Amino acid sequence: MFALAVLGAAGVATAGAPLSGDKIKAILSDTTVEGTMSDGSTYSEFYQADGTIKGKDYNGQWTIEADAMCLVYGTDPKKTCFQVGQNAKGIDWLKDGKVDGTGTVSKGNINKY
């Protein structure tokens, strides 16, 4: 029983603990992130170091605000911000303390967006 408690506590500590803004920028700048959101939708985006987001048929802007990554797409002024956690396979997008999506991180623009 103690082993299960320790394992559970370790899982909580390493599965998506929110990162600082500087750490988010270091991990995601000039990378492609591919994954699934909690609504079942999939995505693949390149986060260019200058703050540009490139997807298959769209673009946008990303910024770091405090300890969150904020995204704006196309001409839509709506900004969506997520805390970002790191897990064994990549990242977790965190909204209101819950995982709202996951993704794997690859260096560079692997899909040539």
MODANOR-V379112 format. One record per residue. N is the residue number from 1. RES is the residue in one letter. PSI is psi in degrees with one decimal (NA if undefined). Layout:
BEGIN
((N,RES,PSI) (N,RES,PSI))
END
This chain:
BEGIN
((1,M,-41.6) (2,F,-41.1) (3,A,-39.7) (4,L,-40.1) (5,A,-44.1) (6,V,-44.4) (7,L,-43.9) (8,G,-43.7) (9,A,-39.6) (10,A,-39.5) (11,G,-40.6) (12,V,-41.2) (13,A,-33.4) (14,T,-13.7) (15,A,85.4) (16,G,21.9) (17,A,130.5) (18,P,137.9) (19,L,160.5) (20,S,160.2) (21,G,-41.8) (22,D,-39.9) (23,K,-40.5) (24,I,-49.0) (25,K,-42.8) (26,A,-39.3) (27,I,-38.0) (28,L,-15.2) (29,S,129.6) (30,D,42.1) (31,T,159.8) (32,T,130.8) (33,V,128.8) (34,E,134.5) (35,G,-158.9) (36,T,139.2) (37,M,167.2) (38,S,-21.9) (39,D,1.8) (40,G,-8.9) (41,S,148.4) (42,T,158.6) (43,Y,158.8) (44,S,115.9) (45,E,143.5) (46,F,124.6) (47,Y,93.4) (48,Q,148.7) (49,A,-27.8) (50,D,3.1) (51,G,4.3) (52,T,138.1) (53,I,131.6) (54,K,126.7) (55,G,-176.5) (56,K,-50.2) (57,D,26.6) (58,Y,171.3) (59,N,174.7) (60,G,-163.4) (61,Q,145.1) (62,W,145.7) (63,T,160.3) (64,I,123.7) (65,E,113.6) (66,A,-119.0) (67,D,42.7) (68,A,153.1) (69,M,124.9) (70,C,138.2) (71,L,136.4) (72,V,133.1) (73,Y,137.2) (74,G,-135.2) (75,T,1.7) (76,D,121.0) (77,P,-6.7) (78,K,127.5) (79,K,131.7) (80,T,128.2) (81,C,141.7) (82,F,143.2) (83,Q,156.5) (84,V,131.4) (85,G,154.3) (86,Q,136.7) (87,N,-179.7) (88,A,-27.7) (89,K,-8.4) (90,G,-119.7) (91,I,161.2) (92,D,135.9) (93,W,119.6) (94,L,130.9) (95,K,123.5) (96,D,38.8) (97,G,4.5) (98,K,151.5) (99,V,121.1) (100,D,-8.2) (101,G,167.4) (102,T,162.1) (103,G,155.3) (104,T,146.6) (105,V,128.2) (106,S,135.9) (107,K,137.7) (108,G,179.6) (109,N,76.2) (110,I,-22.0) (111,N,3.3) (112,K,44.6) (113,Y,NA))
END
